[in-house]
Amino acid sequence: MMRGRGLVNGFAMMVAAMLAAAPLHAEDGYALWLRHAPLEGEALANLRAAAPIVPVVVGRPDSPTLAIAEAELRRGLAGLQGYDRPRLTRDSTEIVLSCGKEQGDGAAGFGIAPERIDGRPAVVIAARDHVGCLYGSFALLRELGQGRPLGEIRLSEAPASPLRMLNHWDNPDGSVERGYAGRSIIDWWHLPEKLDPRLVDYARANASIGINAVAVNNVNARAFMLEPRYIAKLKRLADAWRPYGIRVFLSARFSAPMELGGLPTADPLDPQVAAWWKAKADEIYAAIPDFGGFLVKANSEGQPGPQDYGRSHADGANMLAAAIGDRGTVIWRAFIYRAEDSTDRTMQAYAEFQPLDGQFADNVILQIKNGPLDFQPREPFHPLFGAMPKTRVMLETQITREYLGQASGLVYLAPLWKEVLDADTGRGGTVAQIVAPVGMAGVANVGSDRNWTGTHFDAANWYAFGRLAWDPALSASTIAREWTAQTFSRDPETVARIGALMLEAGEFVVDYTGPLGLAHLMGTGHHYGPAPWVCDLGRPDWNPCYFHRADKDGIGFDRTTGGSQALAQYAPAIAAQWSNPATADPRYLLWFHHVRWDALMPWGGTLWEALVRRYDRGVKGVDATAEEWASLASAIDPERHAAVAADLAIQRKEARWWRDASLAYWQSVNGLPLPSGTEPPAEPLSRYRQRTFPEAPGGGQ
Amino acid sequence: MMRGRGLVNGFAMMVAAMLAAAPLHAEDGYALWLRHAPLEGEALANLRAAAPIVPVVVGRPDSPTLAIAEAELRRGLAGLQGYDRPRLTRDSTEIVLSCGKEQGDGAAGFGIAPERIDGRPAVVIAARDHVGCLYGSFALLRELGQGRPLGEIRLSEAPASPLRMLNHWDNPDGSVERGYAGRSIIDWWHLPEKLDPRLVDYARANASIGINAVAVNNVNARAFMLEPRYIAKLKRLADAWRPYGIRVFLSARFSAPMELGGLPTADPLDPQVAAWWKAKADEIYAAIPDFGGFLVKANSEGQPGPQDYGRSHADGANMLAAAIGDRGTVIWRAFIYRAEDSTDRTMQAYAEFQPLDGQFADNVILQIKNGPLDFQPREPFHPLFGAMPKTRVMLETQITREYLGQASGLVYLAPLWKEVLDADTGRGGTVAQIVAPVGMAGVANVGSDRNWTGTHFDAANWYAFGRLAWDPALSASTIAREWTAQTFSRDPETVARIGALMLEAGEFVVDYTGPLGLAHLMGTGHHYGPAPWVCDLGRPDWNPCYFHRADKDGIGFDRTTGGSQALAQYAPAIAAQWSNPATADPRYLLWFHHVRWDALMPWGGTLWEALVRRYDRGVKGVDATAEEWASLASAIDPERHAAVAADLAIQRKEARWWRDASLAYWQSVNGLPLPSGTEPPAEPLSRYRQRTFPEAPGGGQ
């Protein structure tokens, strides 16, 4: 055997100790905002001194939900104190759960307050039901996780709306339509025998932010998911999630009575069809007594629906609602548009649904996207909000970033959602107020990726959706700070700097993809990257050129009275303000107006100059974000810092691509030179047009 | 606020302490066999007393590979000692790495021996190059991980073959053909900017078992993976894996000169085509100087190839080999069969390739599947082994369980691989001896699932493949024990019991899917579940009926001189033995013979009775495995115990389904009653035939 002898000395041994193996458990993002990293400094000393304990209470009505609440408190408190496991002292502060009855959905919320019990310190979490106590337990940990002293936490909260829902566009084969974080977290194939523990952690994360409903499958639904073998699978999920206060919903294919039941029709007014659905609902409720109900996409993008039989959306929804009865709800999507309809696509949902106001059954909810088009980076609020006062309506947002860079970069969606929630409909309140009696749904962005959401920062969007559904009055900034403190660092400067990055990020994406109200300029099919030149797709309203309407003279979609008249679908005061380019919100300028390239903007310069400036602002904003993130290296664990840095490297590349390709194309249309001092596109337009991405993710395959 | 007061007493507080939060890091399988769980009892005391340290050696030529070896040793030793991080004492046993030159592929292996240095205890790992030292470091941890005392470990090993390879059938869109463990671990979309840390852990795991080559993409290759943007992605992988001694190979589409280069032909004898490939190879080698080479599936299952131009496989392979030159290798697959060819499908590869022996360039390797059909649960060895003495040949096995239940149940493949490796070809040695000068490839079973392989036990197949490629003389039993001790438990009884389960498992799958040499009876497309009745597919050799040939009188494929004459492709001694049903290996009986249902078996009873008995043995075997596993609950952590129990619940269901559907079908053909005492199929044949699984995984979508 060969022999060798290294030099060993004290210095080297010291270095060896420092170079000790990497931590056995790298920061991989799996813990999300439930990381419960040890507190620091005074906050740590305070919590350790308080020595909180969560006693096992003997003789109290127990439940799986309370057991979870207690376990979460123990786990979280131990983590915050930097302990492996709870420690007991004689001077412990007792965390008392006073939780009312087992049944209940937590709608009454919870209170948290410090008290003294038998002369000793305590913190009482009180609620009317066990789910309320679970919410309170997570809220206590959230406050502690931001460094607040245990004895000073006083909260009294209740959710703004009864329905706080995630819609999964997950397919039974494990693919996810518009999913950018791996495969579906639901392994349908191996259910019901095998329940991935990840699905319990998913429920924990949802419960911690108050999400209480999950539609488990894609709205482009497969009929076989209503077969008995799938009901058994769904039951396993429902049983696992019930203690976390989560009800399951199923996306149902309207033509299932034909595909599964062998009926010759799916006409909602056919008694056999109604009977089939009634029997199917009974079958599901026998397995899952608290089944939430059906989510339905009908007569939209090729899905079957009641209009196939000359019936209305109300006819279809009400038939299903009757099958379900008072056991649950039918959520009917307002996202519809038709090939045969040459109306401005953004007008079709209003035109079709508004006349049906008052015709829907009590247990039908109309689910309306935030804007009238399709989850673009920025859209004005949907004109149906406020326009159907006799109908239960809810908001549908997209957490997954189909049109906002997918799973790369840093994009925080809360400011864009807030823009919609806070918008005054002119018809009895803001969008938040209009939907408050029902609630909100978000198209989920989670997948099988270890960090759940593809990028670490996308978890902030999941978190923010839940927090806004619970309380739409929360500011995007507050939510960003909460999330950052629990996820990355409690250092105030770090929280402030990351918060600042997050708040600006969405605007940068708007700037480099669709500034000043432009929209729907993305690549065909995969919706990835720029393709404003596309004008040859089978249907007019699939083409970017349909939406931007750029020509030699100007750009933008005229939706005023001189154009498609879409503005008339809004309340008169709103319509009047937006009808005048001078008073219109510049964020929606080209959404509603065709504007000359040389038109002077109120803030100075021409439209063309303003557009170019916006594109540049977006690109430079991402560059600055990446630099700021790089300078945060010492404040963030190396694993997650490196991952986000890589995300931002991709986003810098993509931002420049969007800007360059878009400018090159607009120049090919308007023949205008770039404003002086502007960097020209890196490549000729033809090169951008040639790029193809046959392997782009998200198509649900 | 509501108030409540629980009863707290000493007992309750004790219970509270016991009910402490679940461990922060559940056993999720991610660590694989590199778990390095703390030793127990005397072994722990011994290792702590030895206090091994891995010094940082000053002044020695350093390299990324040595840094990894040192870090792995530190991490592993700390884990085995139950420490968070290495501890230093004055009486430490030094682990000395004596590693020769940096360059080298570890082919000379390593030695490990205890020594005394300057009067103090030491363990020396010596090798001719740094990769050899890395292999030695992992080997030391492997021995320690089985509880062997540090001072008694003496090893001197070198790999049996130069090429120990994983072939990924991973597609650039993240799907995996015949992948049952989630998506591809390679996120092509976000490369080169973003390298998932999982890919480094993948390299660690491979290096720990001596795997030194990875073909990164599906042999059904896309041409665009040869574009510059993909070469940049591949370079990032190569750079990350190089320190682990792993070279990357790329599956290349033969028609790429047309699709990417715009040439009118891909004729391998066309000078422009050869020039295109030469330029492409130069481009790759400029980025990746140690690029392994191309893996090619040509003229098989619709892939383009040299025969499209009237050229031979040798013409095609040699043209690519010339492009690569002495920088690397072309691996050409022998798995071919053609629609136009009515020859017995199992004969086509031999018929096509054997005559080409001696015509392949020196840097071409012919990759031959273990058997002549297609990775069936059991096949006789491929007749090409030994039949091409002037050609470099390697073995291709399938680690992913396309035809063996996919990712559920417990199936340990090493015994089935050993059956092939140990088979005497009658032409100069066993299969292991024939391929020793080149090596082995396994179609990878890893994916994005947290435990890498879908089920915990499938990691044993990855492990076993690497160990057998390193040393095909290892027994399946030894490898099972090694893996179990490092993965689950070192308790000797537990190791013995789990080892026993593993060794029997493969035979049970053969029994309930294709006993006595039956094969290719699976469902269409997804290859899931039984479908022996299928007889209407477009090509004869896609149909199960083509392979089983069951009729009223008998069952089996006559490949004797009276039949397809496939036996004539084997060495005369083998052919003679197998030609006689009485002397044929019963494991391959119906592979080579059409046997009457009422034929008497040498071991008693009729063929029909023997078949039924085999099916029953498979089902009962899985039942017993599940019961045995249940009884191991106290010996295994609850997370992994529950996961495997669920896997086995699925396998029980599937085993019964295979048995019942198969028996029902054979009865419909032979009209025979079941032997007395046999349980009849649970459902009528028609019900089994009706089952459809449109969402079955593994199709690469």
Boltz contact constraints between the chains, C-beta under 6 A:
constraints:
  - contact:
      token1: [A, 1]
      token2: [B, 111]
      max_distance: 6.0
  - contact:
      token1: [A, 1]
      token2: [B, 113]
      max_distance: 6.0
  - contact:
      token1: [A, 1]
      token2: [B, 126]
      max_distance: 6.0
  - contact:
      token1: [A, 2]
      token2: [B, 98]
      max_distance: 6.0
  - contact:
      token1: [A, 2]
      token2: [B, 126]
      max_distance: 6.0
  - contact:
      token1: [A, 4]
      token2: [B, 98]
      max_distance: 6.0
  - contact:
      token1: [A, 6]
      token2: [B, 57]
      max_distance: 6.0
  - contact:
      token1: [A, 6]
      token2: [B, 60]
      max_distance: 6.0
  - contact:
      token1: [A, 7]
      token2: [B, 58]
      max_distance: 6.0
  - contact:
      token1: [A, 7]
      token2: [B, 59]
      max_distance: 6.0
  - contact:
      token1: [A, 8]
      token2: [B, 55]
      max_distance: 6.0
  - contact:
      token1: [A, 12]
      token2: [B, 55]
      max_distance: 6.0
  - contact:
      token1: [A, 12]
      token2: [B, 56]
      max_distance: 6.0
  - contact:
      token1: [A, 12]
      token2: [B, 58]
      max_distance: 6.0
  - contact:
      token1: [A, 13]
      token2: [B, 88]
      max_distance: 6.0
  - contact:
      token1: [A, 15]
      token2: [B, 56]
      max_distance: 6.0
  - contact:
      token1: [A, 16]
      token2: [B, 55]
      max_distance: 6.0
  - contact:
      token1: [A, 16]
      token2: [B, 56]
      max_distance: 6.0
  - contact:
      token1: [A, 20]
      token2: [B, 74]
      max_distance: 6.0
  - contact:
      token1: [A, 20]
      token2: [B, 85]
      max_distance: 6.0
  - contact:
      token1: [A, 20]
      token2: [B, 86]
      max_distance: 6.0
  - contact:
      token1: [A, 21]
      token2: [B, 74]
      max_distance: 6.0
  - contact:
      token1: [A, 21]
      token2: [B, 75]
      max_distance: 6.0
  - contact:
      token1: [A, 21]
      token2: [B, 78]
      max_distance: 6.0
  - contact:
      token1: [A, 25]
      token2: [B, 25]
      max_distance: 6.0
  - contact:
      token1: [A, 55]
      token2: [B, 8]
      max_distance: 6.0
  - contact:
      token1: [A, 55]
      token2: [B, 12]
      max_distance: 6.0
  - contact:
      token1: [A, 55]
      token2: [B, 16]
      max_distance: 6.0
  - contact:
      token1: [A, 56]
      token2: [B, 12]
      max_distance: 6.0
  - contact:
      token1: [A, 56]
      token2: [B, 15]
      max_distance: 6.0
  - contact:
      token1: [A, 56]
      token2: [B, 16]
      max_distance: 6.0
  - contact:
      token1: [A, 57]
      token2: [B, 6]
      max_distance: 6.0
  - contact:
      token1: [A, 58]
      token2: [B, 7]
      max_distance: 6.0
  - contact:
      token1: [A, 58]
      token2: [B, 12]
      max_distance: 6.0
  - contact:
      token1: [A, 59]
      token2: [B, 7]
      max_distance: 6.0
  - contact:
      token1: [A, 60]
      token2: [B, 6]
      max_distance: 6.0
  - contact:
      token1: [A, 74]
      token2: [B, 20]
      max_distance: 6.0
  - contact:
      token1: [A, 74]
      token2: [B, 21]
      max_distance: 6.0
  - contact:
      token1: [A, 75]
      token2: [B, 21]
      max_distance: 6.0
  - contact:
      token1: [A, 78]
      token2: [B, 21]
      max_distance: 6.0
  - contact:
      token1: [A, 85]
      token2: [B, 20]
      max_distance: 6.0
  - contact:
      token1: [A, 86]
      token2: [B, 20]
      max_distance: 6.0
  - contact:
      token1: [A, 88]
      token2: [B, 13]
      max_distance: 6.0
  - contact:
      token1: [A, 98]
      token2: [B, 2]
      max_distance: 6.0
  - contact:
      token1: [A, 98]
      token2: [B, 3]
      max_distance: 6.0
  - contact:
      token1: [A, 98]
      token2: [B, 4]
      max_distance: 6.0
  - contact:
      token1: [A, 111]
      token2: [B, 1]
      max_distance: 6.0
  - contact:
      token1: [A, 113]
      token2: [B, 1]
      max_distance: 6.0
  - contact:
      token1: [A, 126]
      token2: [B, 1]
      max_distance: 6.0
  - contact:
      token1: [A, 126]
      token2: [B, 2]
      max_distance: 6.0
  - contact:
      token1: [A, 172]
      token2: [B, 695]
      max_distance: 6.0
  - contact:
      token1: [A, 173]
      token2: [B, 695]
      max_distance: 6.0
  - contact:
      token1: [A, 182]
      token2: [B, 183]
      max_distance: 6.0
  - contact:
      token1: [A, 182]
      token2: [B, 448]
      max_distance: 6.0
  - contact:
      token1: [A, 183]
      token2: [B, 182]
      max_distance: 6.0
  - contact:
      token1: [A, 183]
      token2: [B, 183]
      max_distance: 6.0
  - contact:
      token1: [A, 189]
      token2: [B, 697]
      max_distance: 6.0
  - contact:
      token1: [A, 193]
      token2: [B, 646]
      max_distance: 6.0
  - contact:
      token1: [A, 193]
      token2: [B, 649]
      max_distance: 6.0
  - contact:
      token1: [A, 193]
      token2: [B, 650]
      max_distance: 6.0
  - contact:
      token1: [A, 194]
      token2: [B, 646]
      max_distance: 6.0
  - contact:
      token1: [A, 448]
      token2: [B, 182]
      max_distance: 6.0
  - contact:
      token1: [A, 448]
      token2: [B, 448]
      max_distance: 6.0
  - contact:
      token1: [A, 646]
      token2: [B, 193]
      max_distance: 6.0
  - contact:
      token1: [A, 646]
      token2: [B, 194]
      max_distance: 6.0
  - contact:
      token1: [A, 649]
      token2: [B, 193]
      max_distance: 6.0
  - contact:
      token1: [A, 650]
      token2: [B, 193]
      max_distance: 6.0
  - contact:
      token1: [A, 695]
      token2: [B, 172]
      max_distance: 6.0
  - contact:
      token1: [A, 695]
      token2: [B, 173]
      max_distance: 6.0
  - contact:
      token1: [A, 697]
      token2: [B, 189]
      max_distance: 6.0
  - contact:
      token1: [A, 701]
      token2: [B, 701]
      max_distance: 6.0
